[in-house]
């Protein structure tokens, strides 16, 4: 059994989420080795935080007690896990692979099985909180896996989170993230319709929000996005392209488990319209744009 208490960890993927998450690990005393497809990004991370970078995921994972990943989708995850350059090629018995990517529950179960064959632990641990949450170190982490593996990785995950919770066996973290995205889709569409209605009714949108945000209509989206929506500004984090990826995963899972998601399916189509308007990189609050065309 390897020494899972050692402070050497690897972090694979330095996107808008992974870059600051890996930074918090380094700042909290972990010895972090990063890997990113674009080497310049890895070099920039090392110059900012210290630590070091590796030329392949396998080299980054060598000697690490924990290996974290935060990449784009199922295929991206497989590309850094399997093969001679993937993390499974070098991870030591008893170490734990933690996937922060928002991906499918099937992938989580597949990776859990692959890790078990090599006597490795695995946690699917998608996050919520967006780019701002990652940069402030206040993410919410939804985790699937065994209690034993969770106990080995919990303290490290708390480096960049304000809430980390084990929700069940492998796949449970990804399923919880689907629940999260279903909730957000409905709330953002409701807020978009409400603000558009206020404007068309001749009301001062900001003044109305100031009042109703004190009552039952309040939400994180209202508190954080209503004024920027009224100002026609949509460059605040989580992009429409990524939301559509996440909603596709949720809608596919719903077909399998028999859940009706009529509102989610509708909002997904509204996001498709936003993409057609050229808003694929706008943040998710841009739903209001299609109402005021």
DAQUITA-V937255 format. One record per helix or strand of 3 or more residues. SS is the DSSP state (H for helix, E for strand). FROM is the first residue (numbers start at 1). LEN is the number of residues. Records with the same first field share a line. If there is no record, write none. Layout:
SS->FROM-LEN + FROM-LEN
//
This chain:
E->8-5 + 31-5 + 66-4 + 96-4 + 121-4 + 139-6 + 161-8
H->18-10 + 39-11 + 57-5 + 74-8 + 87-3 + 105-13 + 130-7 + 147-14 + 172-29 + 205-8 + 220-11 + 240-18 + 262-15 + 284-8
//
